[in-house]
């Protein structure tokens, strides 16, 4: 009877308030349509993020991410309070460190061993891009006609602080049915990179509204920011296809989202039914805020690869902390990705300045030189023949580190 009651309540919530809708897939499709060069590199990056054998390692164990919140408001109610913003940062810090109090009550015993401390912490920026003191919050009154969905990150809204150094969050009047969206690492460094979220779904107090007033919309979307997909992979995927893969063996494959009111074990959307059924309580599914409570170990692997690769520049941000690292740590932080590759390589060097790269073939002949600025720069290797190549990196004319990669 209790299970039936829980299911009925969950279904009632979903019907009255609408199912959680994430706009990330739609926004990424728009992004790839506008940036075909990024689409060509999509699979190389996805292979890298899903790999369990990458060589890159983060210098820090727990990485602190500086956040700037851009509030775009049409009404007084939309001009959310500092307390509402603080409540969201607290949720992020609990969820990404596996310190959320509901982990033990929401996650079934069968899935608890898969639960991961993502080793990410979040802080409000204390320095702006010019080094000036800041609260990490920007506010702007916009007209009622303001098109938040398409203009939040341009001059009529609030432009991003350097997206290679800050996690930008825009809060405003997100159009229904989406609760928000965040860009995958493919968009690292682009002007729109970050999280856009509705003011009613941000934090746990103030304007936040039930049933999405638990701060978990931001947890879900920031999961995307660090490379995580939905458990069913790409939207509209079919079981057994390439799109039906989030790269995580410990999140059982499903072909549709779960919208809430589910009782463990649930096989209704499972590609292959099992004794434990779906991990519908994962933060990357679509259940309501009180029904999601964990990231998995394989999702943590993707996060670690993201921080060793396309988002490594966040490691050297002093947006809310000063760095103190030695030369060995600087050298160890340098990583080449993706590897193997077909289209491009990037050099992640968060703690040591790299601005010149030389690529040699297996015979020792120089085949390409490139000037780079940061981890978002991509060196095109599509024209190179298949084989093993060696990369030498330089800070101006000073040699820093040698690495190799495989061109397929």
PyMOL commands that set and color helices and strands:
alter all, ss='L'
color gray80, all
select helices_A, chain A and resi 2-17+24-34+36-40+42-50+82-95+103-106+109-112+148-151+185-187+199-201+216-225+289-291+297-308+312-316+327-332
alter helices_A, ss='H'
color red, helices_A
select strands_A, chain A and resi 63-73+120-124+137-141+167-172+180-182+195-198+335-337+344-348+356-361+366-371+379-380+387-395+398-407
alter strands_A, ss='S'
color yellow, strands_A
deselect
rebuild
show_as cartoon
